[in-house]
Each structure stands twice: as C-alpha cells, then as structure tokens.
Amino acid sequence: MTKHNCIKTSFSAIPENESLARVICASFISVLDPTIEQLTDVKTAVSEAVTNSIVHGYSGSSDGTVYMDCTIDGETLTVEVRDSGKGIEDITKAMEPMYTSCPEAERSGMGFTVMETFMDSVTVSSVLGVGTKVTMKKIIRSKLL
C-alpha cells in the first residue's frame, strides 16, 4: 500500500470541471482499495467543495481557478479545495445547514453539511477578497483487512 503520495491540480472554475475533480480524486484513492461507500462519500464531498468554489467563490464567473490537492498519508486521505475568490464573511454562519448566500439561485445551503457528513473532518478558512480553503480528511481502511 502507498504510504505517502500527493497530487496537485487546478482547473477553470466552470461547472463542467466538478465531475473532473470527482474522477481525479476517485482515481487517486484507488490505491487504498476503498469500498464503494467510501469512494462515493469522497466523490460527493469533493463535488460539494468544488461546486462551492465555483458558485460562491467566483459567483459563477469562468475567470477563476479552483485548486485541488489530494494527499495520502498511510490510511488518511486529505483533500484540499481552494479558490482565490471573494471569500466567506462568516464561516460559522455559512456552515449552518440550510444557510445559503444565493437564495435566488435556489441553492439548498447543504454543501458544508454534506461534506461534514461524508468525511471524517472538515475545516474551512477564508479571507474576504482573498479566497477560501476547505480541507477534508477521511480514513480509508482497506476492505481487504
């Protein structure tokens, strides 16, 4: 089993690249031999984090870039998704279930809740006018053990 590995990637902040991020991360963690449930959990959380960067960080503008770093350290996967967008004014409020800064866009406000549900830990840091970083961790124990 791989003890330590990492990838760093970036892509345009457009909705079509959300699925690219999911595939990249899913392929990367395949060396850990995750269960289908673990794989689905990670893909769902990555999808939410990337979508948040695109929709909220850049307000849907295709001018931005989303950065995703994935690291395997033993059985721990760390996924960092960051942008150089507008930032989050109140992280605590933004992480409340059902809170959305875009009610007119019919957003459910469940992105951070979904990330927290499917990953073992989620931390968010943000600076207004500078950007946001979401760091998610999940322990992937091999199904062969």
N, C-alpha and C positions, 0 to 999 in steps of 0.2 A: 504494500500500500504506500502511496505517496505520503511522505512525512511533511513536506512543505513545498508549496507551489503557489504561484500567483500569476494573474493576468491583469493587464490594464488596457482598457479600450475606451474609445469615445466615438460618439455618433451625433448626427444632426438631431436637434430637438423637434422631431416630427413624429406624429402618432405611429407611422408605419414601422419605426425603429423599436417600438415597445416589444414587438414579437421577436425581433433580432436579439434584444437583451435577454429575453427568456431563454432562447435557444443557446446563446453563448454560455450563460450560466449553467444550464442543464447539461450541456456537453462537458463543461469544465468539471463538474462534480461527479461525473460518471465513474471516475477512478475510485471514488469512495463506495461504489456499489450501493447507491441509495435504494430504498424501497420506492415503489410508485407513489406512495403517500408523501414521503419526504421530498421526492422530486417535484410533485405537484405543489407542495407547500412553498418550496423555494421559488418556483416559477411564478406562483401567484404573488408572493411578496415582492419579487423583483419587478413584476408588471406594475404593481401599485406604486412603488418608489419611482420608477421611470416615468410613469404617467403623471405623477405629481410634479416632477421636474419640468416636464413638457407643458402641462396645463397651467400650473401655478407659478413655477419659476420664470417661465418665459411668456406666460399669458397666451400660449398657442402660437407665438411667433416662431417661424422656422429659422431665425437668425442665430439661435443659441446652440450650445453644445452640451450634451449630457456625458458625464464621465462615469464609468463603472469599473471598479477594481474588485476582483474576486481573489481571495486567498484561502488556501487550505493549509491548516497547521494541525497535523495529527488528524483528529476526527472533527475539528471545528472549521466550519465554513464561515468566512466573513465576507459580506458583500457591502461595498460602499458605493452609493449612488450620490453624485453631487452635480451641482449646476452653478453657474455664475449669474443666476437670475436675480429677481427682485428681493428674495429673502422672505422670511416669515417674521411678522411683527411680534406675535405672541405664540410661541411654540406650544405652551400648555393648552391654550385655547384651541389651536389648530389640531391638536391630538385628541380632542374630545370627540367621542362618537357623535355622528350626525352634524358636526360643525363643517360648514363649507364657506369658503370665501367667494365662491362663484354660484350662488343660488340660481341666478338667471340661466346658467348653463346646465341646470338640472343635475348637478353633482350630488352624490349621496352623502358625502362627508365621512366615508368609512375607510378611506385609504390607510391611515395610520393604524386604525383598529384592525384591519385585515393583516397588515404587516406584523403587528404585535401578536395576533392570533396564530400565525403560521411560523413565526420564527421564535427562537429562544430568547433573544433580546433585540431591542431596537432603541437606538439613541439618535437624537436629532440635534444638530447645531445649525444656527443660521445667523447671518448678519444682514440687516436691511441694506439693499443696494449692492451686496457682495455675492450672496448666494446661500445655498443650503446644502448640508451634507447629512445623509441618512446612512447610518451604519447598522447593519443587521447581522446577527450571528445565529448559526444553527449547528448543533452537534449532529453529525451523520454517522451513526453506528452501522457498520456493515451488516447486511441481512444474513451474511454467512456465519456470523458469530453466534 
